[in-house]
Amino acid sequence: MSNGIIEKIFELAEGKKNLRFMEVCGTHTVSIFRAGIRQILPKNIELVSGPGCPVCVTDDSYIDKAIEYAKKSEIIIATFGDMLKVPGSRSNLAEISAEGADVRIIYSPMDCLKIAAENPDKKIIFLAVGFETTAPTAAAAILSAKNSGLKNLFFLSAQKLVPPALKMLLNDSAVKVDGFLLPGHVAVVTGTKIFDFLANDYKIPSVVSGFEAEEILLAILNLLKQIDEKKFFVANEYKSVVKSEGNIAAQKILYEVYEKVDADWRGLGKIKNSGLKVRKNFSEFDIENILPVEVEKITKKTPCRCGEVLRGIIQPLECPLFGKSCQPLHAVGPCMVSVEGVCAAWYKYGAETFSF
């Protein structure tokens, strides 16, 4: 079936201008590489990666705060593993951990409940980083902590919302995008309606896609059909799990605990109503409310072009550090740190297409 899809893609792409389609999910980025999709597409279709990795878009200042908390002897930091080497202004969590800070890797925010119960004399801080996909789980952990009476579990929140970031990209004259592969995991929670502004306000096609090669190819074909027919809408090629209204129960939990706030994105700047903050009636779980810390804002001068990569302005190969001073074991920028980071994906799966 994939061969037939590829043939149709070539038919519809023939004679069209160069088209740039952006995937907005780190899992899509990895899947595209694994399947060799870039190599089999027509020459006039370019796939670029957007801000689809939550770790990658986490601002320096958040990492700096996490490090300041980790330095305190009464605190245990709980975090997902791919946060350890994300660079802050001066250091990262892995280095602080090596110096003696108690930094623990977890696999779900719910794991924090057990750590808190087993360490009643410590303050447990979960580094709540993620998109709409994981934010409801963090909200559920807060609700569970409140119901169980835990007093020593706290959250340092940096969750992000995808739609405002897409608006920011489309309003940026430096960003050239002709269509979006929308994140399937996010859309499971949000539904498809939340992305209607892409077609209604910007006249740009978009498709919610699954993660298998055939699903991604079908999504690219759908984008081409919309461009060919000049009829733009949010298509759903992941109907088995994504509904137009999304997961209502997850949305209810999310917005019971969190409210929208302006948020800083690495490489993108401050975006209005793109972040989540713990509501006042759950403020006892907000570590910045209970134990605020001050960190000096430092502007680093670096040739790292991660910000441009996250906006799809350049490909990783165009960064002068890529594959040289910036590699997964000693990453300079966050795009090389996370397994879902676009630079990490290019380095791991694209090695045969370039030389260092």
Summary of the structure (lengths in Angstrom):
residues: 356
radius of gyration: 20.7
end to end distance: 36.3
largest distance: 67.8
contacts: 1224
relative contact order: 0.17
helix: 42%
strand: 18%
